[in-house]
Amino acid sequence: MAGQTTLNDLKRGECATIDEIVSGANDAELLGALEEQGFIPGEAVEVVQRGPFGRTLAVRIGRCLIALRPNEARAVKVVRAC
């Protein structure tokens, strides 16, 4: 899809719409955990903070603030919204 990137590629303050969640064959647990936290296609997400050395990413989905590791954020494909 044109304009698609990963959540890990967004900068602080950027918002996007979740397009899809991708995972490798061994990452079914990661996929389930992300979906349980609200990472589902169509949801708006905003990068609130980036941790030192890119170790963590704090994102807002609705009224929830969630911390992700880089590998988790790379599994979330988004389309920039603002």
Secondary structure by P-SEA (a helix, b strand, c coil): cccccccccccccccccccccccccccaaaaaaaaaacccccbbbbbccccccccbbbbbcccbbbbbcaaaaaabbbcccc
